[in-house]
Amino acid sequence: MSDAIKHECGISLIRLLKPLDYYKEKYGSAFYGVNKMYLMMEKQHNRGQDGAGFASIKIDVQPGQRYMSRVRSVQAQPIQDIFAQINDRINRALLEHPEIVDDAQAQKKHIPYIGEVLLGHVRYGTFGKNSIENVHPFLRQNNWMHRNLIVAGNFNMTNVTELFDNLVQLGQHPKEMADTVTVMEKIGHFLDDAVAKLYRQIKKEGYNKMESSPLIAERLKVGKILKKASKNWDGGYAIAGLLGHGDAFVLRDPAGIRPVYFYQDDEVVVVASERAAIQTVFNVDYEEVKELEPAHAIIIKKNGTVSLEPILKPLERKACSFERIYFSRGSDKEIYQERKQLGKLIFPRILTAIDHDIKNTVFSYIPNTAETSFLGMVREAQNYLNKKKEEQILAKGSGITSDELHEILDIRPRIEKVAIKDAKLRTFITQDSSRDDLVAHVYDISYGSVNKDDNLVIIDDSIVRGTTLKNSILGILDRLSPKRIIVISSAPQIRYPDCYGIDMAKLEDFIAFKAALELHKEHKTMHVVDAIYQKCIDQLQEKDRDIINYVKEFYAPFTADQISQKIGELLCPADIKAEVQIIYQSIESLHEACPKNLGDWYFTGNYPTPGGNKVVNKAFINFYEGKNERAY
């Protein structure tokens, strides 16, 4: 994506099912779990590079021994920083206790981080907050081992205010109104309650306080706690948690908005945001990695038993399609095919735009993440040409000459790498007007790759704001002197905020919204905008489930092609010589390409939870009133 938008967060949970001695014996190191977690986090670093965190729990340690460890970082390379700190602690411990070098159990006693339960998290800072206090995992501590809670997740809740008020009504005093804090405290409240009830019950059975502890760990029903805690959550989430005594869980939202995959054998259970990461790190086949069903939790008890439990009532599955288009790594088998399909399905519209003149058209892509959809687009161009060649050859029949045959066969799609992003260049000036000149040099071009008067077709994953296109890419491409620059978005127009994880919160940031607004002005229909604002205001006090997305009416008067044409006009620099055209994927083709991931609310406004409609209307109110703030 040429526009910079925030990615999803990524989670990884690893539960070692054997004693550490087993991994020392088989793999040569008691640090097997730590090493695997490093790889899991690196293989998901595409999901977040602003901060990272790691936590671990040691099972069955003696009182007085440290059994929970956590390390977080917001350094420039946070994953490397975390594991450099862990490695430093390991090396210091080995120097201080040389006798433990070959003793896994002694290492467990003296070295932090090498427990049996491990949790990793990578993130992008949410709406500007990137201090260490906002980095997962979060920790809720207590002297009772069972009441310690570590939480990390990939989520956003649309009803944080409601959740905060619920905690206050329960008698709590949350330290801030943030979805991570409210989620953790809600789970923590019911965890405390469950532990207290179990203790009273076990005490009546005649056990003393020390004898009660292992029985509480055994009898604690994590699923029941999650059912109570998540009852009023509205959002997209994959929430992972560790309990101090060794239980672990990952809970997925009822619509399956956020992705969760898991793998289990007799040595390990691993849960992550991306299937390909598990496949690569643990060298397992595609079929062995399972998807956690929406509204379910995978629960791993201290004794190693694993269960998949329904927690909430499932909603219609609306798994995020942006995961497939952009966020997840393209090495996943399904995602790779889906991205190629996105390129294939948009080719007929490209063919119309270039007047079927493939001979005088150059195909390329920006940025590198668009390469897979580019391959699908080019493959479809080849298929088209093969049919045309067959028709021409058959038409000429047996009388075709060798020269004529070669002339027909030599026509093929012209593929060039016309633009290369300079990874070393940073636009370090953020306020000065000279920044635009710096932005204009972020990409280098391949001079001579395009002939004068050629069509130049460039495919991108998605065009959200269009800022980089206007300030940099189009001007650079124009230096190649093409007749026409056609920018293709493998995703449809982004029209609505995403309130479930991606940092796309303000309507006025979207170029599609700006284009529709210009069309309203040109068509003298601003009264429609006024009416939408009033409708949004009128239903502010409605219950979330009764709220209607009135912002759909903002786009309704115009076709997708009208909005795309206006986007092209808005993004075209004043001094550009080439004709500029913007083409977006259709909703129908998106669904055909990604049939299992039909979450499309940022394109269609069809939010999978009631809170989504509330957020989009609030975003419209903020726009109308000139408030530069998030709607959730």
C-alpha positions in Angstrom: 0.0 0.0 0.0 1.6 3.3 -1.1 -0.4 5.1 1.6 1.0 4.5 5.1 -1.7 3.2 7.4 -1.4 1.3 10.6 -1.4 -2.5 10.5 -3.0 -5.0 12.7 -1.4 -6.2 15.9 0.0 -9.8 16.0 -0.1 -12.3 18.8 1.7 -15.6 19.4 1.1 -18.0 22.3 3.3 -21.0 22.8 2.7 -23.7 25.4 5.4 -26.3 25.9 3.7 -29.6 26.8 6.9 -31.4 28.0 9.4 -30.6 30.8 12.2 -28.3 29.8 14.6 -31.3 30.1 12.8 -32.8 27.1 13.7 -29.9 24.8 17.2 -29.8 26.2 17.6 -33.5 25.3 15.9 -33.4 21.9 16.8 -29.9 20.6 19.9 -29.1 22.5 18.6 -26.2 24.5 16.2 -25.4 27.4 15.6 -22.1 25.5 13.6 -23.9 22.8 10.4 -22.0 23.6 12.1 -18.6 23.7 13.8 -19.3 20.4 10.6 -20.3 18.8 8.8 -17.2 20.1 11.5 -15.0 18.6 10.9 -16.6 15.3 7.1 -16.3 15.6 7.3 -12.7 16.4 9.7 -12.0 13.6 7.5 -13.9 11.1 4.6 -11.6 12.1 6.6 -8.3 12.4 4.7 -7.1 9.3 1.7 -6.7 11.7 3.5 -4.2 14.0 6.8 -2.4 14.2 6.2 0.3 16.7 6.4 -1.9 19.8 6.7 -5.5 20.9 6.3 -7.4 24.1 7.0 -10.8 25.6 5.8 -12.6 28.7 6.3 -16.0 30.2 5.1 -18.1 33.1 7.0 -21.0 34.8 4.8 -23.8 36.0 5.2 -25.4 39.5 7.9 -23.3 41.0 8.6 -23.0 44.7 7.2 -20.0 46.7 9.7 -17.2 46.6 10.9 -18.0 43.1 10.1 -15.7 40.3 7.5 -17.4 38.0 6.3 -14.5 35.8 8.5 -12.4 33.5 7.7 -9.6 31.1 9.8 -7.4 28.7 8.5 -4.7 26.4 10.1 -2.3 23.9 9.3 0.7 21.7 12.8 1.0 20.3 13.3 1.3 16.5 13.6 -2.5 16.2 11.6 -3.6 19.2 11.6 -7.4 18.6 15.4 -7.4 18.4 15.6 -5.2 21.4 13.4 -7.5 23.5 15.4 -10.6 22.7 18.7 -8.8 23.1 17.6 -8.0 26.7 16.5 -11.7 27.2 19.8 -12.9 25.8 21.7 -10.6 28.1 19.9 -11.9 31.1 20.5 -15.5 30.1 24.2 -14.9 29.6 24.6 -13.1 32.9 22.8 -15.9 34.7 25.1 -18.5 33.1 28.1 -16.5 34.1 26.9 -16.2 37.7 25.9 -19.9 37.9 28.2 -21.9 35.6 27.0 -25.1 37.2 23.6 -24.8 35.5 24.9 -24.8 31.9 23.7 -28.4 31.3 20.9 -28.5 33.8 17.5 -27.4 32.4 15.7 -27.5 35.7 18.4 -25.3 37.3 18.2 -22.9 34.4 14.5 -22.7 34.9 15.1 -21.7 38.6 17.8 -19.1 37.9 17.0 -17.6 34.5 13.8 -15.6 33.8 11.8 -15.9 30.5 12.3 -19.6 29.9 9.0 -20.9 31.3 6.6 -23.3 29.8 3.9 -20.7 28.8 5.0 -17.8 26.5 3.1 -14.9 25.0 4.4 -12.5 22.3 2.9 -9.4 20.8 3.8 -7.0 18.0 1.9 -3.7 17.5 1.6 -0.4 15.8 0.9 2.5 18.0 -2.9 3.2 18.2 -3.8 6.8 17.4 -0.5 8.3 18.4 0.0 6.4 21.7 3.3 4.6 21.5 4.8 4.9 25.0 6.0 1.7 26.8 2.9 1.8 29.0 0.7 1.1 26.0 2.7 -1.9 24.8 1.2 -5.4 25.3 1.3 -7.7 27.2 -0.5 -6.1 30.1 0.0 -7.4 33.6 -2.5 -7.6 36.5 -0.6 -8.8 39.6 -1.7 -10.4 42.8 -0.1 -12.4 45.6 -2.5 -15.3 44.8 -0.9 -17.1 41.9 -4.2 -17.9 40.3 -5.3 -14.2 40.2 -2.3 -13.0 38.2 -3.3 -12.2 34.6 -1.3 -11.4 31.5 -3.2 -10.2 28.5 -2.2 -9.3 24.9 -4.4 -9.0 21.9 -5.3 -7.8 18.4 -8.4 -5.9 18.9 -10.4 -2.7 19.2 -13.7 -2.3 21.1 -16.3 0.1 19.9 -18.0 0.5 23.3 -15.1 1.3 25.6 -17.1 3.9 27.5 -19.8 1.3 28.3 -17.2 -1.2 29.4 -15.5 1.4 31.6 -18.9 2.3 33.2 -19.6 -1.4 33.8 -16.3 -1.8 35.7 -17.1 1.3 37.9 -20.5 -0.3 38.7 -18.7 -3.4 39.8 -16.8 -1.3 42.3 -13.5 -1.1 40.4 -11.4 2.0 39.8 -9.8 1.6 36.3 -6.6 3.6 35.8 -7.6 4.7 32.3 -10.4 4.5 29.8 -8.7 2.2 27.2 -10.0 -0.9 25.7 -7.0 -3.0 26.8 -7.4 -1.9 30.4 -11.1 -2.5 30.4 -10.9 -5.9 28.8 -8.1 -7.0 31.2 -9.9 -5.7 34.3 -13.2 -7.3 33.2 -11.5 -10.7 32.9 -9.6 -10.0 36.1 -12.8 -9.3 38.0 -14.5 -12.6 37.1 -11.2 -14.4 37.6 -11.0 -13.0 41.2 -14.6 -14.0 41.8 -14.1 -17.5 40.5 -11.0 -18.1 42.6 -12.7 -16.8 45.7 -15.8 -19.0 45.2 -13.5 -22.1 44.6 -11.5 -21.4 47.7 -14.7 -21.2 49.8 -16.0 -24.4 48.3 -12.6 -26.3 48.7 -12.3 -25.0 52.3 -15.7 -26.5 53.1 -14.3 -29.8 51.9 -11.8 -29.7 54.7 -8.6 -28.6 52.8 -6.3 -25.9 54.3 -5.1 -22.9 52.4 -1.9 -24.5 51.0 -3.8 -27.6 49.9 -6.4 -25.5 48.2 -4.0 -23.9 45.7 -3.4 -26.9 43.3 -7.1 -27.7 43.6 -8.1 -24.2 42.5 -5.8 -24.5 39.5 -7.4 -27.8 38.6 -11.0 -26.8 39.0 -10.9 -23.2 37.6 -13.2 -23.0 34.6 -11.5 -20.5 32.2 -14.4 -20.7 29.7 -16.9 -19.7 32.3 -14.8 -16.7 33.2 -14.5 -15.6 29.6 -18.3 -16.0 29.0 -19.0 -13.6 31.9 -16.2 -11.1 31.0 -17.0 -10.9 27.3 -20.8 -10.7 27.5 -21.0 -7.0 26.5 -17.9 -6.7 24.3 -18.5 -5.1 20.9 -15.6 -5.2 18.5 -13.2 -7.4 16.6 -10.8 -9.2 18.8 -8.3 -12.0 19.2 -7.4 -11.8 22.9 -4.7 -14.0 24.5 -4.3 -14.5 28.2 -2.0 -16.3 30.7 -3.0 -17.0 34.3 -0.3 -17.1 36.9 -0.5 -20.8 37.7 -0.2 -21.8 34.0 -3.6 -21.8 32.3 -3.7 -20.0 29.0 -6.4 -19.0 26.4 -7.1 -17.2 23.2 -10.6 -15.9 22.5 -11.9 -14.9 19.0 -14.7 -12.5 18.4 -18.2 -13.8 17.4 -18.0 -12.5 13.8 -14.5 -13.9 13.3 -13.2 -10.4 12.3 -9.7 -10.9 13.6 -7.8 -14.0 12.6 -6.6 -16.8 14.9 -4.8 -20.0 13.9 -3.5 -22.8 16.1 -1.4 -26.0 15.9 -1.0 -28.8 18.4 1.2 -31.9 18.7 2.5 -33.9 21.7 5.3 -31.3 22.3 3.7 -27.9 21.9 0.5 -25.9 21.4 1.0 -22.7 19.4 -1.6 -20.0 18.6 -1.0 -17.0 16.3 -2.5 -14.3 14.1 -1.1 -15.9 10.9 -1.1 -19.4 9.8 2.0 -19.1 7.6 4.1 -18.1 10.7 3.1 -21.3 12.5 3.9 -23.4 9.3 7.3 -21.9 8.9 8.5 -21.8 12.5 7.3 -25.3 13.4 7.7 -26.8 9.9 4.2 -28.2 9.6 1.9 -28.6 6.6 -0.9 -26.2 5.8 -3.6 -28.8 6.7 -2.1 -29.2 10.2 -2.8 -25.6 11.2 -6.4 -25.0 12.1 -8.5 -21.9 12.3 -10.1 -21.1 15.6 -13.8 -20.7 15.0 -15.5 -17.4 15.7 -16.9 -16.9 19.3 -14.7 -19.8 20.5 -11.7 -19.9 22.8 -8.8 -22.3 22.8 -8.1 -23.1 26.4 -4.9 -24.8 27.6 -5.0 -25.9 31.2 -2.0 -26.1 33.5 -2.0 -29.9 33.1 -1.6 -29.6 29.3 -5.2 -30.5 28.3 -6.5 -28.5 25.4 -10.1 -27.7 24.7 -12.0 -25.6 22.1 -15.0 -24.1 23.9 -17.9 -21.9 22.6 -17.9 -18.7 24.6 -20.4 -16.4 22.9 -23.2 -16.8 20.3 -21.6 -16.6 16.9 -22.6 -13.8 14.5 -22.6 -14.1 10.7 -18.9 -14.7 9.8 -17.3 -11.4 8.6 -13.6 -12.1 8.7 -11.7 -9.0 7.7 -11.0 -9.0 3.9 -8.2 -6.4 4.4 -6.2 -9.2 6.1 -6.3 -10.9 2.7 -5.6 -7.9 0.6 -2.8 -6.4 2.6 -2.2 -7.0 6.3 -1.3 -10.7 6.5 1.9 -12.0 4.9 1.3 -13.2 1.3 3.1 -16.5 2.0 -0.1 -18.1 3.3 -1.4 -20.6 0.6 -4.9 -19.2 0.5 -3.9 -15.6 0.7 -1.4 -15.9 -2.1 -4.1 -17.4 -4.4 -6.7 -14.8 -3.3 -4.3 -11.9 -4.1 -3.6 -13.3 -7.5 -7.4 -13.6 -8.0 -7.8 -10.0 -7.2 -5.4 -9.0 -9.9 -7.1 -11.4 -12.4 -10.6 -10.2 -11.7 -9.8 -6.5 -12.3 -8.1 -7.1 -15.6 -11.3 -6.7 -17.8 -11.6 -3.2 -16.5 -8.0 -2.5 -17.3 -8.5 -3.8 -20.9 -11.4 -1.4 -21.4 -9.3 1.5 -20.0 -6.4 0.8 -22.5 -8.7 0.2 -25.4 -7.5 -3.4 -25.7 -4.0 -2.0 -26.7 -1.8 -4.4 -24.8 1.0 -3.9 -27.3 1.5 -0.3 -26.2 0.9 -0.8 -22.5 3.5 -1.4 -19.7 2.3 -3.2 -16.6 4.0 -2.6 -13.2 3.2 -2.4 -9.4 3.7 -0.2 -6.4 4.6 -1.1 -3.6 6.2 -4.6 -3.2 3.1 -5.9 -1.3 1.1 -5.5 -4.5 3.4 -7.9 -6.4 1.1 -10.9 -6.0 -2.0 -9.2 -7.3 0.2 -7.9 -10.1 1.1 -11.5 -11.0 -2.6 -12.4 -11.2 -3.2 -9.4 -13.4 -0.4 -10.2 -15.8 -1.4 -13.9 -16.0 -4.8 -12.8 -17.1 -3.3 -10.5 -19.7 -1.3 -13.5 -21.0 -4.5 -15.6 -21.1 -6.2 -12.9 -23.1 -3.4 -12.6 -25.6 -3.2 -16.4 -26.0 -6.9 -16.4 -27.1 -6.3 -13.5 -29.5 -3.3 -15.3 -31.0 -5.3 -18.5 -31.4 -8.0 -16.5 -33.2 -5.5 -14.8 -35.5 -3.7 -18.0 -36.4 -6.9 -19.9 -37.1 -8.2 -17.0 -39.2 -5.1 -17.1 -41.4 -5.3 -20.9 -41.7 -2.6 -23.0 -43.4 -1.4 -20.2 -45.5 0.2 -18.3 -42.6 3.9 -17.5 -43.2 6.7 -17.9 -40.7 7.1 -14.2 -40.4 3.4 -13.7 -39.8 3.4 -16.4 -37.2 6.4 -14.9 -35.3 4.8 -11.5 -35.4 1.7 -12.9 -33.7 3.6 -15.0 -31.1 5.9 -12.2 -30.2 3.2 -10.1 -28.7 3.2 -10.5 -24.9 2.5 -8.3 -21.9 5.2 -5.7 -21.3 6.3 -6.0 -17.7 8.7 -3.5 -16.1 9.8 -2.5 -12.6 9.2 1.2 -13.1 9.4 2.4 -9.5 11.6 1.4 -6.6 11.1 2.6 -3.1 14.3 4.0 -1.5 14.1 2.2 1.9 16.9 4.4 3.3 15.2 7.7 2.6 13.2 9.1 5.5 11.0 12.1 5.4 12.2 13.4 8.7 10.8 16.9 8.3 7.1 16.7 9.3 6.0 20.3 9.4 8.1 22.3 7.0 6.7 23.0 3.5 9.8 21.6 2.0 8.7 18.1 3.1 6.8 17.7 -0.2 10.1 17.8 -2.0 11.4 15.1 0.1 8.3 13.0 -0.3 8.6 13.3 -4.1 12.0 11.5 -3.9 10.9 8.5 -1.9 10.6 6.5 -5.1 13.2 6.1 -7.8 12.1 5.3 -11.4 13.6 3.1 -14.1 14.3 5.5 -16.9 13.7 4.1 -20.4 11.3 1.4 -19.1 8.3 3.2 -20.8 8.2 4.5 -24.4 6.7 7.8 -25.1 2.9 7.6 -25.6 2.6 4.2 -23.9 -0.1 3.4 -21.5 1.4 2.8 -18.0 -0.7 0.5 -15.7 0.3 0.5 -12.1 -1.4 -1.8 -9.5 -1.5 -1.0 -5.8 -3.1 -3.0 -2.9 -5.4 -0.1 -2.0 -5.7 3.6 -2.3 -6.8 5.0 1.0 -5.8 8.6 1.3 -3.9 9.0 -2.0 -1.4 11.4 -0.5 1.7 9.5 -1.7 0.2 9.1 -5.1 -0.4 12.8 -5.5 2.7 14.1 -3.8 5.2 11.6 -5.1 4.3 8.6 -7.3 2.2 10.2 -10.1 4.7 13.0 -10.6 7.6 10.6 -10.8 5.9 8.3 -13.2 5.0 11.3 -15.4 8.8 11.7 -16.0 8.6 8.6 -18.1 6.3 10.4 -20.5 3.5 7.9 -20.8 0.4 8.8 -22.7 -1.8 7.6 -19.9 -1.2 6.5 -16.3 -3.8 4.1 -15.0 -3.6 3.3 -11.3 -5.3 0.1 -10.2 -6.5 -0.6 -6.7 -6.9 -4.3 -6.0 -9.3 -3.3 -3.2 -12.6 -1.4 -3.6 -12.9 2.2 -2.5 -12.5 2.7 1.3 -15.4 4.8 2.3 -16.0 4.1 6.0 -13.9 3.9 9.2 -12.6 0.6 10.5 -13.3 0.4 14.2 -12.1 -3.2 14.8 -8.4 -2.9 14.6 -7.0 -0.9 11.7 -6.2 2.7 12.4 -8.6 4.2 9.8 -10.9 6.3 12.0 -11.7 9.6 10.3 -14.0 9.9 7.3 -12.3 13.0 5.9 -9.0 11.1 5.6 -10.4 8.9 2.8 -10.0 10.1 -0.7 -13.3 8.4 -1.6 -15.1 10.5 1.0 -13.4 13.7 -0.3 -14.4 12.8 -3.9 -18.1 12.2 -2.9 -18.1 15.5 -1.0 -16.8 17.3 -4.1 -19.5 15.7 -6.2 -22.2 16.9 -3.7 -20.9 20.4 -4.1 -20.8 20.2 -7.9 -24.3 18.7 -8.0 -25.6 21.2 -5.5 -26.8 18.5 -3.1 -25.2 19.7 0.1 -28.6 19.6 1.7 -28.2 15.8 1.6 -25.1 16.2 3.7 -27.0 18.4 6.2 -29.8 15.9 6.4 -27.4 13.0 7.1 -25.8 15.0 9.9 -29.2 15.6 11.5 -30.2 11.9 11.3 -26.9 11.0 13.0 -27.5 13.5 15.7 -31.1 12.4 16.3 -30.1 8.8 17.0 -27.2 9.5 19.3 -29.3 8.3 22.3 -30.5 5.2 20.6 -29.3 1.8 21.8 -26.4 0.5 19.7 -28.5 -2.3 18.2 -31.1 0.1 16.9 -28.6 2.5 15.2 -28.6 2.7 11.4 -25.6 3.6 9.3 -26.9 6.8 7.7 -23.5 7.6 6.1 -24.4 5.2 3.3 -26.7 7.9 2.1 -23.7 10.2 1.6 -22.4 7.9 -1.2 -25.8 6.7 -2.6 -26.4 9.5 -5.2 -23.2 8.6 -7.1 -21.9 5.5 -8.9 -18.6 3.9 -8.0 -17.3 5.0 -11.4 -18.3 8.6 -10.8 -16.4 8.6 -7.5 -13.4 6.9 -9.0 -13.3 9.6 -11.8 -13.4 12.4 -9.2 -10.7 10.7 -7.2 -8.5 10.7 -10.3 -9.1 14.4 -10.7 -8.3 15.2 -7.0 -5.1 13.1 -7.0 -3.8 14.4 -10.3 -1.0 17.0 -9.8 -1.6 20.3 -11.6 1.6 20.0 -13.7 1.2 16.4 -14.8 1.3 15.8 -18.6 -0.2 12.3 -18.8 -3.8 11.5 -18.5 -4.6 9.9 -15.1 -7.2 7.4 -14.4 -8.0 5.5 -11.2 -9.7 2.1 -11.3 -10.9 0.3 -8.1 -11.9 -3.3 -7.6 -15.6 -4.0 -7.4 -17.2 -5.4 -4.3 -18.5 -8.4 -6.2 -15.0 -9.3 -7.4 -13.6 -8.9 -3.9 -16.1 -11.4 -2.6 -15.4 -13.8 -5.5 -11.6 -13.6 -4.7 -12.0 -13.9 -0.9 -15.1 -16.0 -0.4 -14.2 -17.0 3.2 -13.4 -13.5 4.3 -16.5 -11.3 3.5 -15.9 -8.6 6.1 -16.2 -5.5 3.9 -17.5 -2.8 6.2 -14.8 -0.2 5.3 -16.0 -0.6 1.6 -19.8 -1.1 2.0 -20.7 0.3 5.5 -22.1 -3.1 6.4 -20.8 -3.4 9.9 -20.9 -6.8 11.6 -21.6 -5.5 15.1 -24.0 -2.7 16.3 -21.1 -0.6 17.6 -19.8 -0.2 14.0 -22.9 1.8 13.0 -22.6 4.0 16.0 -18.9 4.7 15.2 -19.5 5.6 11.6 -22.3 8.0 12.5 -20.1 9.6 15.1 -17.3 9.9 12.6 -19.7 11.8 10.3 -20.8 14.1 13.1 -17.1 14.8 13.9 -16.5 15.7 10.2 -19.5 17.9 10.0 -18.6 19.8 13.2 -15.0 20.1 12.2 -13.7 18.0 15.1 -10.4 16.4 14.4 -10.8 13.4 16.7 -11.5 9.7 16.6 -15.1 8.4 16.7 -14.3 5.6 19.2 
